[in-house]
Protein backbone atom coordinates (compact mmCIF):
# COMPACT_ATOMS: atom_id res chain seq x y z
CA UNK A 1 0.00 0.00 0.00
CA UNK A 2 1.38 3.37 -1.04
CA UNK A 3 1.07 6.41 1.20
CA UNK A 4 2.06 10.05 0.74
CA UNK A 5 4.30 11.58 3.41
CA UNK A 6 5.51 15.16 3.74
CA UNK A 7 9.31 15.36 3.59
CA UNK A 8 10.53 18.88 2.70
CA UNK A 9 9.02 22.19 3.78
CA UNK A 10 8.21 25.03 1.39
CA UNK A 11 11.00 27.20 2.83
CA UNK A 12 13.58 24.48 2.27
CA UNK A 13 12.42 23.87 -1.30
CA UNK A 14 12.26 27.59 -2.08
CA UNK A 15 15.79 28.34 -0.90
CA UNK A 16 17.08 25.20 -2.64
CA UNK A 17 15.66 25.98 -6.08
CA UNK A 18 16.27 29.74 -5.89
CA UNK A 19 19.88 29.14 -4.94
CA UNK A 20 20.54 27.00 -8.00
CA UNK A 21 20.17 29.72 -10.70
CA UNK A 22 21.72 32.34 -8.41
CA UNK A 23 24.81 30.22 -7.80
CA UNK A 24 25.04 29.40 -11.50
CA UNK A 25 25.07 33.10 -12.40
CA UNK A 26 27.56 33.80 -9.60
CA UNK A 27 29.97 31.15 -10.90
CA UNK A 28 29.59 32.26 -14.51
CA UNK A 29 30.09 35.97 -13.73
CA UNK A 30 32.90 35.17 -11.32
CA UNK A 31 34.72 33.29 -14.06
CA UNK A 32 34.36 36.30 -16.36
CA UNK A 33 36.14 38.34 -13.69
CA UNK A 34 38.81 35.69 -13.23
CA UNK A 35 39.41 35.33 -16.96
CA UNK A 36 40.31 39.02 -17.10
CA UNK A 37 43.36 38.16 -14.97
CA UNK A 38 44.07 34.45 -15.38
CA UNK A 39 47.01 34.25 -13.00
CA UNK A 40 46.65 30.78 -11.47
CA UNK A 41 48.79 28.13 -13.08
CA UNK A 42 51.46 25.55 -12.37
CA UNK A 43 54.79 27.30 -13.04
CA UNK A 44 58.26 25.86 -12.51
CA UNK A 45 61.55 27.71 -13.15
CA UNK A 46 59.70 30.45 -14.96
CA UNK A 47 57.94 28.06 -17.35
CA UNK A 48 54.16 27.79 -17.23
CA UNK A 49 53.19 24.12 -17.55
CA UNK A 50 49.45 24.10 -16.84
CA UNK A 51 46.78 26.79 -17.20
CA UNK A 52 43.17 26.30 -16.24
CA UNK A 53 41.95 27.60 -19.60
CA UNK A 54 43.90 27.56 -22.91
CA UNK A 55 44.08 30.51 -25.30
CA UNK A 56 41.72 28.96 -27.86
CA UNK A 57 39.01 28.84 -25.17
CA UNK A 58 39.30 32.60 -24.59
CA UNK A 59 39.29 33.38 -28.30
CA UNK A 60 36.28 31.16 -28.96
CA UNK A 61 34.07 32.86 -26.35
CA UNK A 62 35.58 36.36 -26.59
CA UNK A 63 36.04 36.19 -22.83
CA UNK A 64 38.76 38.82 -22.19
CA UNK A 65 36.45 41.66 -23.26
CA UNK A 66 33.66 40.87 -20.78
CA UNK A 67 35.14 42.02 -17.44
CA UNK A 68 32.57 44.81 -16.88
CA UNK A 69 29.73 42.41 -17.63
CA UNK A 70 31.05 39.86 -15.16
CA UNK A 71 31.51 42.44 -12.40
CA UNK A 72 28.02 43.87 -12.92
CA UNK A 73 26.31 40.48 -12.65
CA UNK A 74 28.54 39.22 -9.84
CA UNK A 75 28.09 42.24 -7.57
CA UNK A 76 24.33 42.31 -8.19
CA UNK A 77 23.57 38.63 -7.58
CA UNK A 78 25.88 38.37 -4.57
CA UNK A 79 23.16 40.20 -2.60
CA UNK A 80 20.53 37.63 -3.63
CA UNK A 81 22.96 34.83 -2.79
CA UNK A 82 23.65 36.34 0.65
CA UNK A 83 20.01 37.09 1.48
CA UNK A 84 18.88 33.63 0.39
CA UNK A 85 21.60 32.08 2.56
CA UNK A 86 20.65 34.20 5.59
CA UNK A 87 16.99 33.26 5.19
CA UNK A 88 17.86 29.56 4.97
CA UNK A 89 20.07 29.65 8.07
CA UNK A 90 17.44 31.54 10.06
CA UNK A 91 14.78 29.06 8.96
CA UNK A 92 16.83 26.04 10.05
CA UNK A 93 17.55 27.66 13.43
CA UNK A 94 13.98 28.78 14.15
CA UNK A 95 12.27 25.62 12.88
CA UNK A 96 14.74 23.27 14.55
CA UNK A 97 15.64 21.76 11.17
CA UNK A 98 19.32 22.17 12.06
CA UNK A 99 19.06 19.11 14.32
CA UNK A 100 18.61 16.94 11.24
CA UNK A 101 21.32 18.73 9.24
CA UNK A 102 24.26 19.19 11.61
CA UNK A 103 26.55 16.12 11.81
CA UNK A 104 26.72 14.27 15.12
CA UNK A 105 29.55 12.22 16.62
CA UNK A 106 28.58 9.17 14.56
CA UNK A 107 28.22 10.98 11.21
CA UNK A 108 31.80 10.66 9.97
CA UNK A 109 31.88 6.92 10.67
CA UNK A 110 28.47 6.38 9.09
CA UNK A 111 29.40 8.54 6.09
CA UNK A 112 32.06 5.98 5.21
CA UNK A 113 29.38 3.28 5.29
CA UNK A 114 27.21 5.41 3.00
CA UNK A 115 30.08 5.64 0.52
CA UNK A 116 30.65 1.88 0.60
CA UNK A 117 26.93 1.29 0.08
CA UNK A 118 26.78 3.72 -2.87
CA UNK A 119 29.75 1.96 -4.46
CA UNK A 120 27.90 -1.37 -3.99
CA UNK A 121 30.73 -2.68 -1.80
CA UNK A 122 28.50 -2.91 1.26
CA UNK A 123 25.01 -4.38 0.83
CA UNK A 124 23.43 -3.21 4.07
CA UNK A 125 22.16 0.36 3.90
CA UNK A 126 23.50 2.66 6.67
CA UNK A 127 21.14 4.32 9.17
CA UNK A 128 19.12 7.18 7.70
CA UNK A 129 16.41 9.46 8.97
CA UNK A 130 15.58 12.46 6.81
CA UNK A 131 19.23 12.78 5.78
CA UNK A 132 21.99 10.21 5.99
CA UNK A 133 25.39 10.92 7.53
CA UNK A 134 27.04 11.86 4.23
CA UNK A 135 24.25 14.32 3.45
CA UNK A 136 24.56 15.89 6.89
CA UNK A 137 28.26 16.52 6.34
CA UNK A 138 27.83 17.74 2.76
CA UNK A 139 24.91 20.10 3.48
CA UNK A 140 26.62 21.56 6.53
CA UNK A 141 29.84 22.00 4.55
CA UNK A 142 28.02 23.84 1.77
CA UNK A 143 26.62 26.33 4.31
CA UNK A 144 30.12 26.94 5.69
CA UNK A 145 31.40 27.34 2.14
CA UNK A 146 28.69 29.92 1.44
CA UNK A 147 29.71 31.95 4.47
CA UNK A 148 33.33 31.68 3.36
CA UNK A 149 32.44 32.91 -0.13
CA UNK A 150 30.69 35.97 1.26
CA UNK A 151 33.58 36.84 3.59
CA UNK A 152 36.32 36.33 0.98
CA UNK A 153 34.20 38.03 -1.67
CA UNK A 154 33.83 41.17 0.45
CA UNK A 155 37.56 41.04 1.24
CA UNK A 156 38.30 41.07 -2.51
CA UNK A 157 35.53 43.52 -3.46
CA UNK A 158 36.41 46.20 -0.89
CA UNK A 159 39.87 45.37 0.53
CA UNK A 160 40.26 48.87 1.97
CA UNK A 161 36.80 49.31 3.49
CA UNK A 162 36.76 45.71 4.76
CA UNK A 163 40.45 45.61 5.62
CA UNK A 164 39.74 43.51 8.73
CA UNK A 165 38.14 40.80 6.57
CA UNK A 166 41.06 40.96 4.18
CA UNK A 167 43.45 40.56 7.10
CA UNK A 168 41.36 37.70 8.48
CA UNK A 169 41.62 35.93 5.11
CA UNK A 170 45.40 36.26 5.07
CA UNK A 171 45.59 39.19 2.68
CA UNK A 172 44.05 40.08 -0.68
CA UNK A 173 45.82 37.45 -2.78
CA UNK A 174 45.15 34.61 -0.35
CA UNK A 175 41.49 35.68 -0.06
CA UNK A 176 41.26 35.45 -3.84
CA UNK A 177 42.75 31.96 -3.81
CA UNK A 178 40.25 30.84 -1.15
CA UNK A 179 37.39 32.41 -3.13
CA UNK A 180 38.50 30.59 -6.28
CA UNK A 181 38.94 27.28 -4.42
CA UNK A 182 35.41 27.58 -2.98
CA UNK A 183 34.07 28.04 -6.51
CA UNK A 184 35.72 24.79 -7.56
CA UNK A 185 34.17 23.23 -4.47
CA UNK A 186 30.68 24.32 -5.59
CA UNK A 187 31.19 22.76 -9.01
CA UNK A 188 32.43 19.52 -7.44
CA UNK A 189 29.50 19.48 -5.00
CA UNK A 190 27.03 20.10 -7.83
CA UNK A 191 28.34 17.18 -9.90
CA UNK A 192 28.24 14.79 -6.94
CA UNK A 193 24.79 16.09 -5.97
CA UNK A 194 23.35 15.43 -9.44
CA UNK A 195 24.80 11.90 -9.48
CA UNK A 196 23.30 11.20 -6.04
CA UNK A 197 19.90 12.51 -7.16
CA UNK A 198 19.96 10.20 -10.18
CA UNK A 199 20.94 7.23 -8.03
CA UNK A 200 18.25 8.04 -5.43
CA UNK A 201 15.54 7.88 -8.08
CA UNK A 202 12.46 9.79 -9.13
CA UNK A 203 10.69 9.61 -5.77
CA UNK A 204 13.47 11.51 -4.05
CA UNK A 205 13.58 14.19 -6.76
CA UNK A 206 9.81 14.56 -6.66
CA UNK A 207 9.91 15.21 -2.90
CA UNK A 208 12.27 18.17 -3.40
CA UNK A 209 9.85 19.62 -5.96
CA UNK A 210 6.49 18.91 -4.34
CA UNK A 211 7.55 18.44 -0.71
CA UNK A 212 6.00 14.96 -0.50
CA UNK A 213 7.28 11.46 -1.14
CA UNK A 214 5.44 8.24 -1.90
CA UNK A 215 6.19 5.42 0.53
CA UNK A 216 5.37 1.82 -0.23
CA UNK A 217 4.22 0.39 3.11
CA UNK A 218 3.88 -3.36 3.41
CA UNK A 219 0.53 -4.51 4.90
CA UNK A 220 0.62 -6.55 8.07
CA UNK A 221 0.48 -10.34 7.61
CA UNK A 222 -2.96 -11.91 7.99
CA UNK A 223 -1.73 -14.22 10.78
CA UNK A 224 -0.43 -11.30 12.80
CA UNK A 225 -3.68 -9.38 12.32
CA UNK A 226 -5.74 -12.38 13.45
CA UNK A 227 -3.53 -12.80 16.51
CA UNK A 228 -4.06 -9.17 17.46
CA UNK A 229 -7.83 -9.60 17.12
CA UNK A 230 -7.70 -12.55 19.52
CA UNK A 231 -5.87 -10.40 22.09
CA UNK A 232 -8.51 -7.71 21.75
N, C-alpha and C positions, 0 to 999 in steps of 0.2 A: 504494500500500500504506500502510495506516494503522498507526502505532505509538504506544505510550503512553510518555510521557517525564515524569519527575518534574520539577516546576517550583518549588513552594513547600513549605518545610518545615512540620512541625506547629507549631513554635514561632511561626513567622511568621503562620500562619493563625489560631492561637489568640489571639495578641495583637491581630490585625486585627479579628476578629469580637467579641472581648470588649470592645474599645475602642469599638465602634459604639454599643451600648446605654448604656455608661457615659458617653460624651461626650454622647449625647442627653439623658440625665438631668441631666448637669452644665449643659447649655445651658438646658434647661427650668427647672431650679431657680434658676439664675443670673438668668434673666429675671424670675422671681418676686421675687427680691431687688431687681433694678433697678427693677421697676415700683413698688416701695414708695417710691422716690425718683427719679422720672423727671425728671432735671434736664438731660439733653442735648437741645438743640434749636438751631435757627438763629434767633437773636434780633438785631434791629437797632433801635437807638434805643428800647429798652425794649419793643418789640413782638415777640412770638413768632410767627414765620412758619411754621416747620415743626417738628412733633413726630414722634418715631418712631412713637408709638402714639396714636390719637385717643381721646377720652373714651368714645365708644360701645364701643370695644374693651374697655376696662377694665370697664365696666358689664355687658357681655355675659358675661364670664368671671369676674366677681367677683374680679378680680385683687388689688386693694389690700388685701384682708383675708387674704392668704396669705403674708405675710412670714415668719412662724415656720416654716411648712411648707417654704418655699424654702430657708431657712437650714439646716434640719435635713437635707434631702436633699443640699444642696450640700456641706456640711462633712463628711458621711459619705462620699459617693462620690468626693470629691477624693482620699481615700486610695487607693481602688481605681484611680483614674486615674493617680496618681503611681506606685504600685507596678507597674502594668501597663507604664507607660512606662519605668521603670527596668529591668524584666525584658527589655523589647524592646531597649533600648540595650545592655545587657550581652550579650544573645544575638548581636547584630550584631557586637559587638567581638570576642567569643570565637570565634565561628564564621567570622569573616572576611567575613561578608555585607556589611559596610560598604563593601568595595571596589566592590561593584556598585551601591551606593546613593548614595555621595558623588559629587557632580559633579566632573568633571575640567576641564581647561583648554579642552576642545572643547565642553563641554556647553551653554554659553549660545548658541554659534553653531548647534549642531545642534538646540537647542530651537526656534529660529526656523523651521528646516526642518520640524520636527514639526508646528508650528502651520500652516504653509503646506500641508502634506500633509493634515492633518485638515480644513482648509477647502476641500480639493480644488482648490487653486490650483497646487500642485506635484504632479505625478504620481508621481515617483520617491520611494519610501519612504526615510526617513533611516536611518542605521545604528542597529541595535538588538541588544543582547544579551538579558539577562534583562529589563532596563528600558531604555527609551529616554532621551534626554537630558532631555526635559521631565519625565518621571517621576522621574528622579534629583533634579532641582531641587525638584520639588513635595514628594517624600517627605522630603527633607532639611529643607525649609522647615517641614513640619508637625512634625517633631521639635523644631526650634528654637522653634516657636510653643508647643509643649507645655511646654517648659522655661520659656518666658516666662510662660505662664499660671500655673504653679506659683509662680514667684517673685513676680509681681504679686499673685497670690491671697493668698499669705502676708503680703505687705506691707499688703494691705487688711484681712485677717482679724485680724492682731495687729500693728498699726502701732507699738505701744509695745515689745512683746517683740522684734519683728523690725525695730527702728528702722533698722538698717543696710540692710536690703532696701528699706525705704520711702525712705530717702535715695538709694539706688542707682537707684530708679525715678523719682526727681525729685519725691518727695513723695507724700502720700496721694492727692490729687486726680488727679495725673498718672498714678499707678499704676492708678487706677480707669479712666481713659480708655484706657490701654494694654490693660488686662484686657478692657474692652468691645470695643475694636477687634479684639483677637485672637478674640473670640467671633464677630464678623462674618466674620473670616477663615476660621474653621472652617465656617461655613454656606456661604460662597462656595466653599471647597474641596470640600465635600460635593456641592454641585450639579454642579460641573465633573467630579468623580470619577464620579458616577452617569452623566452623559452619556458620558464616556469608556468606561465599562464597557459601556454599551449599544452604542456604536459598535464596540467591540472584538469583540463577539459572545459567543455562548454558551460557546465553548471556553475563552475567557479567564476568564469567570466561574466555570466549572466547575473550573478549576485552582486558584482561590483557595479553593474549598470542599473539593475532594478532594485537592489537592496535585499532581495530574497533569493533563497536557494531551495531546490527541490530535493527532498530527502526520501530515499526509498526505505521505509521501515518494514521490517519483517513481522508478519502477524504472529501472535503467540500460538504455539502448538495446541491442537485440539485436546490432547491428553492433559496438558497443564491447565487449560481453561476448565476442563471438567473437574479436575482436582480442586481448583479454587472454588468452584460451585459447591462441592461437597463440604468444604470448610465453612462456607457461608451458611 
